[in-house]
Amino acid sequence: MGDRALLRGSRIITIVVGLTGFIIALTSDKLIFSMVSYAWAGLGSSFGPAVLLLLTWKKVTWQGVIAGMVTGFTSTVIWSELPALDAQISVRFVSWVLAILAVWIVSRLTCSNSRKTR
């Protein structure tokens, strides 16, 4: 693929993404802030607890990290769709706690005996 074709393709993709965002902003009944907040809650609860535990706990396993990422994202999506629960406790707090628990529990269950003795 030549430089001109690559430049043309990236310009087309930029225009399409920009127009898509513009259309979503015009047609959505939610504020942009609430959509961005929802997206960051999902990203933060997916990656935040896993990275935090990877940096502070030596017994984290890759299975625990995957479980925490899936749990954080899933709990954000489910909790956000239940307004009665979200009004009581913020989705950001609940999804972090659930993701940390998932990483901890799955890492404890999948940690090999040789790693436990270190």
N, C-alpha and C positions, 0 to 999 in steps of 0.2 A: 504494500500500500504506500503510495507516494505521500510526500509532505502536503501537497495541495488537497488530496483526498482526506487525509487525516485532519487537516485544518477545517475543511468543509464539514466533515462529520462531527467534530467537536462543537462547531458553531450551531449546527442543527440540533444537537443534543441540548446545548445550553438554551436555545430558544424554546424547545419543547418543554424542558423542565421549568423554565420561567413562566411560560404560558399555563402550564399545569398548576403551578402554585398560585398564579393570578386567578385562575378559574375557581380553584378551591376556596380562595379568600373571598371571592365575590358571592359564591353560592352557599357557603357554609353558614349555618345558623349559630355556630360557636365563634367565640373570639379567637383570634390568632394566638393570644397568650395562653388560652386553655388548651389549644392543640399542641403548642410547643411544650407546655408544662406536662401534658400527658406523654409526649414523646420522650422528654427527659426523665420522667419517672420510670418509664419502661427501660430506657438505656441505663439509668443509674442503678436500678434494682437488679438488672441483669449482670452488669460488669462490676459494679462497686463492691458488693460483699465478697465476690470471688477474689478480686484483686487485693482487697484488704486482708483477707485470710491468707492468701498466698504470701503476702509480705510479712505476716506476723506469726504464722503457725506452720511449723515444719511438717506436720502430718497431713497436710491437704493432699488429696489425690485428684487425678484428672477426672475421675468419675464424680467426685464431690463438686468440682468446679462446674462440670456440665449440669449436674442436678441443680446447683444454685442458680445458674444462668436461666435454665428453663423455668424453675420455680419463681424466680424474680419477675421474669417477663409475664408468665401466665397469671400470677397473682395480681400484677398490675392491671392486666386486661380485665380479669374477672371482677376485681374489687372496684374498678372504675365504672363498671356497668351496673353496680348496685348502689344507687345514690343514698339509700338509707344507711348503709354501712360507711360509705365515704364521708357522710356528714358527721358520723360519730368519731371515726379514727381515720386519719389521712392515709391515703394509699401509699404515699412515700414511706411512711413508717412501717406499715404492715408488710409491704413487699420486701423491704430490707430485712426485717426480722425473719420472715419466712425463708428468704434466700440464705441468710446466715445459718439458720437451723438446717436447711437442706444440705449445705456444704459440710457442716459439722457432722451431721448424722451419717451421710453417705461416705464421707471420708473415714469416719470411725469404722463403718462396716466393711469398707474395701481396703483398708490399710493392711498390708501384709505383716506377718509376724516379725519378719526381720526389721521392718521399719519401726515397729512398736518398741523394740528394745533399744533403739538409739537414744 
